[in-house]
Amino acid sequence: MTKTTARREGDTIVITVPIEEAQSLRVALQPCLCGHTKSAGTAKIRSRFVRGIGMAMDHRKPKAAAE
């Protein structure tokens, strides 16, 4: 199974999503007209997506690479 990743390449963040997770991500990112979370599952997907982008944006090098 392919893993979802987010990495920084210069001034760009590259996000890879396995094809089998693409539809779930599309659903999770759609706005809900009522303003509430659609489900716990989509909330988890959004949280992972946001965290991955944040980690890719972080300018600090991982500890192993810094040594």
N, C-alpha and C positions, 0 to 999 in steps of 0.2 A: 504494500500500500504506500503510495506517495504521501509525503508529509507536506502540510501547508507551511510555507516559509515567508519571511519578510526580511529583506536585507537592504542595506544602503549601498548604492553604487554612485559615488560622487554626489551630485545634487539630486539624485533620483532614488526613490524607494521601489524596489522590485518585489512584488508579492506573487507567489505561486500558490495555486489552489488546485488540488486534485479534481479532476473532472467529476468524480462521484460526489464531491462536496459542493460543487458550483451552484446547483439549484438551492440547496439549503442556505448558502450564503446570500443568494439573491433574495430569498424570502426573508431572511433575518434583517437585511438592510432596507427593506421596504418600510415606509412610514405607515403607522397605524393611525387611521383617521380619528380614533378615540383618544389617542395620545398615550395609551398604555402599552406595556410590553405584550407582544403576541403570545409568548409562552416562555417557560423557563429554558427550554432548549434553544430558542432563538436569542435569548438574553445571554446565554453562555457563548454562543457563536460570536455575537457582537463583542463581548468582553475579550475573548481570545484575539479577535481581529484588531481591536483597539490596542491591546497590550503588545501584540506583535509589531504593529506600526510604531508604537512608542519605543520599543527596544531597538528597532531599525534606525530610528531617528537619533538615538543616543550617540553622542560623539565619542564617548569613552570607549577605550579598547577593552576587550575581555581580559581578565586577570592573566590568563595563560599567555596571551599574545603580548602583554605589557612587560613580561619578565624577560 
